[in-house]
Amino acid sequence: MKKAIIVCRLRGQISEEAEQTLKSCGYSCSFMSPDSDEIRRILSGSLTTELMLVVSPLGDEQSLELAENASAVCGVVFLCSENISSQMAEWLSEYGAETLSLPVNRAELTDCILRLEEITGDTRESADILTKIDDMRLINKAKSVLMQYLKFTEPQAHRHIEKTAMNSRCTRREAAEQILKKYT
C-alpha cells in the first residue's frame, strides 16, 4: 500500500472525506505536525512517502516552504483557503505541486492524486531508463578496453564481462567498473 502523510496543525483541519478519498486511492494515511522529526527524515530522503498533503496554515511561511521542499521527494497537494488558492497554485505549479482550496472536494482530490501519480510514475520510469543507458555505456567502454588491451573480439569481451560478473556475484556494471580500474 502506498503511503500518504497529511501535515496539519490540527487533525480537524481536514475532513474525514479527504482521508477516505486517500484510502480509496490506495494510500495508508498518517497525520503529522509540521515540526515532526519524521517530516525532516522524509525531506532528507531517508524515509519514503508517495504523497504529502500540506494543510495551510501551519504557521508563518512554514506551509509553503514545506510544500516546496517536499515536492522534490514526493507528490504534494497543498490545501489552503479559497481566497489564496489561486496565488498558491501559481507559485507551487513551478514545483510540480497541486493546489486545492478547503473544504476538499472528493472528485478534485482524486484528480490531483491521479495527476501526481502519473507524473511521478513517468519520472521513475525515466530514471530507470537513464540508469540502464548509463550501465550500457560503461559496459561498452569496458568491452572497448578489453578489445584494445587483450585483443578480444566484441563477443569475447562481452562474454568475459558476463563471466566476471557471474563468478564475482556482482552486476555487469560492477564487473565493467573492475575492468576499467584494472586497465585504465
PyMOL commands that set and color helices and strands:
alter all, ss='L'
color gray80, all
select helices_A, chain A and resi 11-13+16-24+37-44+62-70+82-95+106-149+154-168+172-183
alter helices_A, ss='H'
color red, helices_A
select strands_A, chain A and resi 2-7+27-32+51-55+75-80+98-101
alter strands_A, ss='S'
color yellow, strands_A
deselect
rebuild
show_as cartoon
